[in-house]
Amino acid sequence: MAEEEEEEEDGGRAAAGSPAVAASGRFVRCLYAVGFLDLFGVSMVVPLMNLHIKSLGASHTVAGIIGSLYGIMQLFSSTFVGCWSDIVGRRYSLLACILLSALGYFLLGTSTTVLLFAVSRVPVGIFKHTLSISKALLSDLVSERDRPLVMGRFNAASSVGFILGPVVGGYLAELEDGFYQASFICASIFLLNAGLVWMLPWSEENTSNRVHEQGNKGTDSFSAKANHDLQLKSGTNGAVASDSLFQSPWIQVAAVLKRIKGIACSDLWDVFLVRLLMSVAILLYYSNFSLALEERFGVKALFSGYLLSYSSALGVLAGCLLGPITRLYQHNTYRLLLHSSTLTCTLIFLYASALSIGMVILSSTFLAFSTTIGRTCIIDLELTIGGNEASGTLLGVGQSVTSVGRIVAPLLSGIAQEFSPCGPPSLGVGLALVAILIMNANKQKYCSHGNVKLKKQ
């Protein structure tokens, strides 16, 4: 009863009734656990990978190429996998991604040559999109009013896993064959995650989704074509179930390409451009963080590590505080995103022009809050303007945009560093300013969607 009263306090779901509310609550809590376990397992292994591949005899160049290939696979696969989850449903796509990622980490645990190491990265590079699909599922489950709060908590739970994982991985690395043990434990955690996803009450989730779709009619629109695509989705799923196994993949591919074309022809370019610019700006801030602090203030790398861990912990706290913050802003995602981006830009400028280490600590403290809030808000804005019917596709495209930022940022950082240790963050300030100007130029579009398109409770 306490859960139902809390939901009613926040806007409630009178149309759904108490069973749907309880089902959504169970789902959300289980998905928090999925996010935590996912990043806990991954962060045990990732910090040890460079050491392992070098122990296999790979050169720095070969290690860099394998790392780049993984990033490129993520860049191209995220949109397709996200769109595929819209077509076949969250349950089967999430299970497939978790199980194939588990296979990749199992192969990593058997990698005794550089070739086997490279092969093990292929299934992970293509299918490690469990967090994106989980976020799409959360978007299906909750109202737009509650979405920033739930997304923030999901990110916080995932971040806790990312904070604890390296500690366990570091301990295992001290043991004989520690990397292999860490990889097998990671694969086991993914199998545990698959079992958790399989046991979720999916029939109750489908009931909850139907209520949301009924309340959403006439309010959610990715474009005029999105509602038509939602009808196509049902027809496609039916066709997939009834046709032969040979035909069904082609039907799925056709539906995926149709949705991607719909995104490409939509008016979301400015939202994705804002996401790209802010992602690159933040990546530029962190790109030479330890080196810049050593050159500018003479502090050791250990201090930089402690400062980054401190920022990560504050990011978790920021995710938990998103509920009160969004209520303070009356659930106006655009205004919250604009203010958090402006604060991020200001704090990066303060860091670039800092004259003392105290100013760096101050800017890092508040930057942890502004970046966490900004990341959650830009996802919410994508889903609000784009429409919930294609949430997997939208989140996949957004992840691809972020991947482009990860590819571009090191290059820009290297060029900017030739001029000054403060070059990368200074360039980040400029990019953040451009993003803020784009948001201001499209204020009417964002506000009209943000204020009108709340799901009916």
N, C-alpha and C positions, 0 to 999 in steps of 0.2 A: 504493500500500500504506500510505503514511503516513496518508492520510485515513481508511482503514478501521480502522487501529490506534487512531487518535484517537477514532473513533466508539465502538469497543468499550470504550475506557477510560472513556467518559462514560456507559456503560450499553449501548452497542452496539445493533445491530438484527440479532440472530442469525437471526430468522425471515425477514428481508428478504433476507439474503445480500449479498455484496459489490457486485453491480451496482446494487441499489437504493440502497445507501449512497452509492456514487459518484454516482448520478443526483441524489440529494438534495443532495449537496455542490455539484454543478455548478449546480443550480437556485438554491440559496441564494446563491451568489456572484453569479450573474447578477441576482438580485433586489436585492442590495445596489447593483449598478450602476444598476438601474432607479430605485431610490429616490434615489440621488445625482443622476442626470441630471434627474429630475423636479423636485426642489427647486432645482437649479442653474439650470434654465431659468426657472422661475417667479420666483425671487428676483432675476433680472436685470431683470424687467419691473415687478414689483409696486411697488418703491419709486419708480418714475418715473411711475406712472399718474396720481397727483393733479396733478403738474406738467403732464402732457400734456392732461388734460381741461380744466384751467384755461386752457391755451393755445388750446383750441378755443372758448373763450368761455363755458364753463359757470360758473355761480355756485357758491359753497360749498354752497348748499342742494341744487342739482341733483347735484353730485358726491357729496354725502352720501346722497341718495336712491338713486343708482345703486349705491353701495357697499352700502347696506342691502338692496337687492333681490338683489344677489349672495349676501349672507349668508342671506337668507330662502330662496333657491333651494337653497343648500347644506343648509340645515336640513331641508327636506322631501325632497330628492332622495337624501340619503345612505342613509337606511333602505331606500328602494325599490331603489336601485342595488346596495347590498350584498346584499339579498335576491335580486335578479335574478341576481347572480353565483353564488348557491347553486343556482339553477334551471338556468341555461344553461351553467354551468361557468366556471371562472376565465379560461380562455384567451380565449374570445370576448368576455366582458364586459370584461376588461382591455384587449384590443385596441380594442374600441369606445370605451372611455373615453379611451384615449390618443389615438386618431385624431380624435375629436370635440373633445377639448381642443386638439389641434394646429390644427383648423379655427378654433376660437375665437381662438387667438393669431394665426393668419394674418389673420383679419378685423380683429383689433386693430391689426395692422400696416398695414391699409389704411384705418383710421378717420380721416377728415378732417372729420367732423362729430360732434357730441355724440350724434346718433341712431345713427350707425354704431358709435360707441364702446359705447353701451348694448346694441346688438344683439350685438356681439362677446362680451359678458359672459354671454349666455344659454347657449350650449353649454358654456362653462367652468363656469358656476354649477350646471348640471344634472349634468355628467359628470366633473368634476374630482375623482374619487374613486380615482385610481390607487393612492395609498398605502394606502388601506383595503383594496382588493382584493389588493394585494401582501401585506399582513399576513395576510389570510385565507388566501392561498396558502401563505405560510410556515407558518401553523398547520396546514395540511393535510400539509405535508412533514415536519415534525419532531415528536418526541415532546413530551409536556407537560413532561417533565423538562428538555428542552433549549430549550423555547420562550422563556423570559425572556431567556436568553443570545442567541438568534438575533434576537429582537425588539429587544433593546438594541443589537446591532450594526447592525441595519437602521436604527434611529433615528439612530445615530451617523453612518452613511454619508450619510443624508439631510441631517443637520445640517451636515455638511461642505459639501454642495452649497449649503445656505442661507447659509453663511458666505462662500463664494467668489463666489456669484452676484452679490450687490450690488456687489462690487468691479469685476467685468467690466461690469455695467450702468452703473455710475458713469462708467467710462472711455468707454463708447459714448455716454453722454449728452452728453459734451463734443463729439462730432462733429456735423456737420450732418445733420439727420434721424436723430439717434441713437436716438430712441425707436422709430422704425419699423424700424431695423436690429435693435435688441434684440428686438422682437416677432417678426420673421422668423427670427432665430437661435433664439429660444425654440420657435417652431413646428417648425423643423428638428430641434431636439433631441428633441421629442416624436415626430417621424417616425422618428428614429434609435432611440428607445426602442421604438416599435412594431415595428421590424425586429428588435430584440434579443429581444422577447417572442415574435415569430413563429418565430424560429430555435431557441428552447428545445426540448430533447428531451422533448416532452409525452408521448410514448408511455411513456417510462421513468418520468415523474412519475406517470402513472396506475397503473403497476405498484406504485410505492412507496405510493400512496394505498390501494390494495386491501389491501396488507399491514397498513397502519395500521388500516384499518377492521376487519380480522379480529381484530387484537390488541385492538381497542377494544370488542368486543361485551361488553355487560353492565357496562361501566365508564363510558361517556360517556352522559349523559342530560340533555337540555335540559328534558325532562319525560317522562312516560310516552309522550307522543305524538311525541317527536322521532325515535325509531327507526322509527315508522310513516311519518313524513314522509320519512325517508331512502329508504324503499322507494318512496314516492310520487315522489320525485325521479327515480329511474330510469325509472319508468313515464311520468312527464311528459316527460322528455327524449326517450324513444322516440316518444311521441305528437307532440312538436314536430317530430321529424325526418320522420315519416311523413305528417303532415297537410299541408294546403295552406298556402301562405304567408299567406292571409287568416285562417285559424283560429289559427295558431301564436301570434301576439301575445296573443290572448285567453286561450289556455291558460297562457301565461307570467304574464299579469296575475293570473289566478285563483290560480296557485300562489304568487305573491308575496304576495297578500293573505292566503292561508291561513297562510303562515309568519309574517307580521306579527301576525296574530291569535294565533298560538301564543306569540310573545314577550309580547304584551300580557296574556295569561292566565297567564304564568309567574310564579315567585316571585323574579324578578330585580330588582324595584323598588328594593331597598335598595342593590344594587351600583351601579345607575345613579344613585341619589341621592347616594351617596358620590362618584362621579365628578363629578357636577354641582357639589357643594359644594366639592370640592377644586379644580376648575377655576376656579370663581368666586373662590375665595380667592387663587389664584395670579395670576389676571387683575387682581384688586384691588391686589395688591402692585405689579404693573408699570404699572397704569393711569396714575398720576401721578408715576412714578418721577423723571423729569428735573426736573419742576416742584417736587416736594417737596424734592429735594436742593438745588435753588437757593434755595428759601425757608428751609430749615432750616440749611443749612451754607454757603450762598453759593458753591457750586461751579458751574462753567459746564456747558452742555449737552454740550460736547465730552468732558468727564470722564465724564459719565453714559453717553455713547455707548461710550467705551472700556470702562467697567465692564460694560455689557450684552454687548459683544463677548467680554470675558473670561469672563463667565458662560456664553455660548454654547459657547466652546471647552471649558470644564470639563464642560459637558453631554455633549459628544462623548466626552470621556475617561470619564465616568460610564457611558455606554452600552457602552464597551469593557470596563469592569470588572464588568459585571453577572454574568459567569460565575463568577468567584471569590466574589462576594458571595452569589449564590444557593447555591453550594456551602457557604459558611459557615453559611447558614441552613438547610442540609439540604433545599433546594428547597421550603421552606414559604412559599408566596407570601403567604398571609394575614399571617403574622408579619412578613415583610419589608415588606409594604404598611402595616401598622399602625405599625411603627417609623419608616418613612420619612415617613408622614403626621404622626406626632407630632413628628419632627424639623423638618418643614416648618412646622408650626404654631409651634413654639418659635422658629425662625429669623425668621419673619415678625413675631413679637412683639418679638424683639430689634431688628429693623430699625425697627419703629414706636416703640420706646422708646430708640433709640440717641442717645447724647449726643455722639458724635464720628463723623467720617467713617471712621475705622478700624473701628468696630463695623459700619458699613454694608458695608464691603468684606469683613469676616469673615463676616457673615450671607449676603452674596451668593455667597461662595465655596462654602459648604456647601449653600446652597439649590439651586445648580446640580446638585449630586449628588442631593439628596433628591427634587427634582421630577422629574428624569429617571427615577430608580428607581421613583417612585410612578406615573408615567404608564405605564411598562411593566408594572408589577405589576397595576394595575387592569384593563388589557386581558387579561392572563393570567388573572386571577380571573374575568372575564366569560366567557372561553372555557372555563375549567375547570368552572364551575358550569353554564353554559349548554349545553356540549357542542359538539364539533367539527363536528357535522353541519350546523349553521347558523352557521358562523363568519362568513360574509359578512353575514348579517342582524344578528348581534350587534355586529359592528364598525360596521355602518351605523347602528344605533340609538345606539351609544356616541358616534359622530361627531355625530349629531343632538343628543345631550345636551350635548356640548361646544359646539355651535353655539348652543344656548339660553344657555349660560353667557356666550358672547361677546356676545349681545344684552343680557343682564341686567346684566352687570358694569359697562358704561359708565354706565348709569342709577344703579346703586347707588354707584358711585364719585363721580358728580357730586353726589349727595345728601350723602354722607359728607364730601366736601371742603368743603361749606358750613360744617362745624363746625371742621375742623382739617386741616392737610396730612397728619396722621397718621391721619385718619379712614378712608380706604380700607383700608390694611393692618390697622388695628385691627378693622374689620368682617370682614376676611379671617380674622383669628385666631378670631373667634367662629364663623364658618362651618366652619373646619377642626376646631374642637373638636366641633361637632355631628357632623361626619363620623366622627371618632374614636369618639364615643359610639355611633353606629350600628354601626360595625364591632365594638365590644366587645359590644353587645347581640346580635349575630348570630354570635358567635365559634364556637359549636358547628357551625353550618351551614357556615361557611367552612372550618373545620379538617377536617370530615368529608370534604368534597369535595377539599380540597387534599391530604390524605394518602392517600386511597383511590384517587382517579381518575387515577393515573399510567398512561400508555399502556404496555401490555405490550411489552417489547422482544423 
